[in-house]
Amino acid sequence: MRVMLVGTQPGAIDRTEEVLRSGGHEVVHCRDEHAGTFPCTALTDRGSCPFEAAPVDVVVTARDRAWPRPLPLEDGAICGVHRFVPLVVHGTTALDPFAPWAVAETTTDAELLDAVEQAASAPLPEHGATAGATMRDVLDGQGLGADPSSVEVRRHGGRLVVTLDLTPAAAPIAGVVTVKILTALRTLDPYCDGIDVVRA
């Protein structure tokens, strides 16, 4: 998968890149960490931002010590969180400023590779909550407030994949539910490459 790697210091980034590449992942960067902290590639080479060039499956930030605030070389992690790309924090996880947004914190190489795989395929909590609330509004409006239908959202190749599990009672309004969910998710996440809805 395509992993964007940032970190606190060049050494930590280089060591983590070796681990990720050994696990078969494509590693991309949003700046040359050995040349300085500024500017990012988006400013030096238009169109080269990893988020704009191709879908990024996971962002990893490699932390060499307990920094209480993000460092300049970690700016890409902030961009990733803003775009809802799963974030994994690797290395020293004490005083992790990304903890509220990270899907995993790892300290060993084996943990990192497992976490990256899981992060890329895990359900998206905020997207799922938005889709679920939207579906419930539609069902409530049709007098189906107690209906146990469910919805789940994952990311695949830059696209959102919505899995609708509708009961027979809710099936006749599947089209309305789908349109409402598509609108809600596009409003929440304008950065995704598209949205696919499938029935469970």
C-alpha positions as CSV (number, residue, x, y, z in Angstrom):
1,M,0.0,0.0,0.0
2,R,1.0,3.6,-0.4
3,V,2.3,5.1,2.9
4,M,3.2,8.7,3.4
5,L,6.0,9.0,6.0
6,V,6.9,11.9,8.2
7,G,8.6,12.2,11.5
8,T,10.4,14.3,14.1
9,Q,14.0,13.8,12.8
10,P,15.5,12.5,9.6
11,G,17.1,9.6,11.3
12,A,13.9,8.3,12.7
13,I,12.2,8.8,9.3
14,D,15.0,6.8,7.5
15,R,14.8,3.9,10.0
16,T,11.1,3.7,9.7
17,E,11.2,3.8,5.9
18,E,13.4,0.8,5.9
19,V,10.9,-1.1,8.0
20,L,8.0,-0.1,5.8
21,R,9.8,-0.9,2.5
22,S,10.8,-4.3,3.9
23,G,7.1,-4.9,4.5
24,G,6.4,-4.3,0.9
25,H,4.9,-0.8,1.2
26,E,5.4,2.1,-1.2
27,V,6.8,5.0,0.8
28,V,6.3,8.6,-0.2
29,H,7.3,11.9,1.4
30,C,5.9,15.4,1.4
31,R,9.3,17.1,1.7
32,D,13.1,16.3,1.7
33,E,13.7,15.9,5.4
34,H,17.4,16.0,4.9
35,A,17.3,19.4,3.2
36,G,15.3,21.2,5.9
37,T,11.8,21.6,7.3
38,F,10.5,24.0,4.7
39,P,9.1,24.2,2.1
40,C,7.0,21.1,1.3
41,T,6.9,19.6,-2.1
42,A,3.6,21.2,-2.9
43,L,5.3,24.6,-2.9
44,T,8.5,23.5,-4.7
45,D,6.9,21.3,-7.4
46,R,3.3,21.9,-8.1
47,G,1.3,18.7,-8.3
48,S,3.8,16.7,-6.3
49,C,2.0,16.6,-3.0
50,P,1.5,12.9,-2.2
51,F,-2.1,13.5,-1.4
52,E,-2.7,15.1,-4.8
53,A,-0.6,12.7,-6.9
54,A,-2.3,9.5,-5.9
55,P,-4.3,8.0,-3.0
56,V,-2.4,7.7,0.3
57,D,-3.6,4.7,2.3
58,V,-2.0,5.5,5.6
59,V,0.2,8.3,7.1
60,V,3.0,7.3,9.5
61,T,4.9,9.7,11.7
62,A,8.1,8.4,13.2
63,R,8.9,10.0,16.6
64,D,12.4,9.6,18.1
65,R,11.5,11.0,21.5
66,A,8.7,12.4,23.6
67,W,8.1,15.6,21.9
68,P,4.9,17.2,23.4
69,R,4.1,19.2,20.2
70,P,4.3,18.3,16.5
71,L,7.7,19.2,14.9
72,P,8.0,20.9,11.5
73,L,8.8,17.7,9.7
74,E,5.5,16.3,10.9
75,D,3.4,18.8,9.1
76,G,2.3,16.2,6.7
77,A,0.6,14.2,9.5
78,I,-1.6,17.2,10.2
79,C,-2.5,17.4,6.5
80,G,-3.4,13.7,6.6
81,V,-5.6,14.0,9.6
82,H,-7.4,16.9,8.0
83,R,-8.1,14.6,4.9
84,F,-9.2,11.7,7.1
85,V,-6.3,9.5,6.1
86,P,-5.6,7.0,9.0
87,L,-2.6,8.0,11.1
88,V,-0.1,5.7,12.8
89,V,2.4,7.1,15.4
90,H,5.5,5.0,15.6
91,G,8.5,5.1,17.9
92,T,8.3,7.0,21.2
93,T,4.6,7.4,21.9
94,A,4.8,9.2,25.3
95,L,3.5,12.8,25.1
96,D,2.1,12.1,21.7
97,P,0.3,15.2,20.5
98,F,-1.4,13.2,17.7
99,A,-3.0,10.7,20.2
100,P,-6.6,12.0,19.8
101,W,-6.4,11.5,16.0
102,A,-4.1,8.4,15.7
103,V,-5.7,5.1,14.9
104,A,-2.6,3.3,16.4
105,E,0.6,3.9,18.4
106,T,3.4,1.4,17.9
107,T,6.9,1.0,19.3
108,T,8.2,-2.1,17.5
109,D,8.7,-2.8,13.8
110,A,6.3,-5.8,13.9
111,E,3.6,-3.7,15.6
112,L,4.1,-1.0,12.9
113,L,3.6,-3.3,10.0
114,D,0.5,-4.8,11.6
115,A,-0.9,-1.4,12.5
116,V,-0.4,-0.1,8.9
117,E,-2.3,-3.0,7.4
118,Q,-5.1,-2.7,9.9
119,A,-5.4,1.1,9.7
120,A,-5.8,0.9,5.9
121,S,-8.7,-1.5,6.1
122,A,-10.5,-0.5,9.3
123,P,-13.9,1.2,9.4
124,L,-13.8,5.0,9.6
125,P,-15.4,6.0,12.9
126,E,-16.4,9.6,12.0
127,H,-17.6,8.6,8.5
128,G,-19.5,5.7,10.0
129,A,-21.2,7.9,12.6
130,T,-22.2,10.5,10.0
131,A,-23.6,7.8,7.7
132,G,-25.4,6.1,10.6
133,A,-27.0,9.3,11.8
134,T,-28.1,10.1,8.3
135,M,-29.6,6.7,7.8
136,R,-31.4,6.9,11.2
137,D,-32.9,10.2,10.2
138,V,-34.4,8.7,7.0
139,L,-35.7,5.6,8.9
140,D,-37.2,7.7,11.6
141,G,-39.0,9.8,9.0
142,Q,-40.5,6.6,7.6
143,G,-41.7,5.4,11.0
144,L,-38.9,2.8,11.2
145,G,-37.1,4.2,14.2
146,A,-36.5,0.8,15.8
147,D,-35.3,-0.8,12.5
148,P,-31.9,-2.5,13.1
149,S,-30.4,-1.6,9.7
150,S,-26.7,-0.7,9.9
151,V,-24.0,1.0,7.8
152,E,-20.2,0.9,7.7
153,V,-17.7,3.1,5.9
154,R,-14.1,2.1,4.9
155,R,-11.5,3.6,2.6
156,H,-10.1,1.8,-0.4
157,G,-7.8,3.3,-2.9
158,G,-8.7,6.8,-2.0
159,R,-12.5,6.1,-2.3
160,L,-15.0,5.6,0.4
161,V,-16.8,2.3,0.4
162,V,-20.2,2.4,2.2
163,T,-21.7,-1.0,3.1
164,L,-25.5,-0.8,3.8
165,D,-27.1,-3.6,5.6
166,L,-30.8,-2.9,5.3
167,T,-33.6,-5.0,6.7
168,P,-36.5,-6.1,4.4
169,A,-38.6,-3.3,6.0
170,A,-36.0,-0.7,5.1
171,A,-35.1,-2.1,1.6
172,P,-37.9,-0.1,-0.3
173,I,-36.3,3.2,0.7
174,A,-32.7,2.1,-0.1
175,G,-32.5,4.7,-2.8
176,V,-33.4,7.6,-0.5
177,V,-31.0,6.3,2.2
178,T,-28.2,6.0,-0.3
179,V,-28.6,9.6,-1.7
180,K,-28.8,11.1,1.7
181,I,-25.6,9.2,2.9
182,L,-23.7,10.2,-0.3
183,T,-24.6,13.9,0.3
184,A,-23.6,13.7,4.0
185,L,-20.3,12.0,3.4
186,R,-19.3,14.3,0.5
187,T,-19.9,17.2,2.8
188,L,-17.9,15.6,5.6
189,D,-15.0,14.5,3.3
190,P,-14.6,16.5,0.2
191,Y,-11.1,15.0,-0.3
192,C,-12.1,11.5,-1.1
193,D,-11.8,10.4,-4.8
194,G,-15.4,9.1,-4.8
195,I,-18.0,7.1,-2.9
196,D,-19.2,3.6,-3.6
197,V,-22.3,2.1,-1.9
198,V,-22.8,-1.6,-1.7
199,R,-25.5,-3.7,-0.1
200,A,-24.5,-6.2,2.5
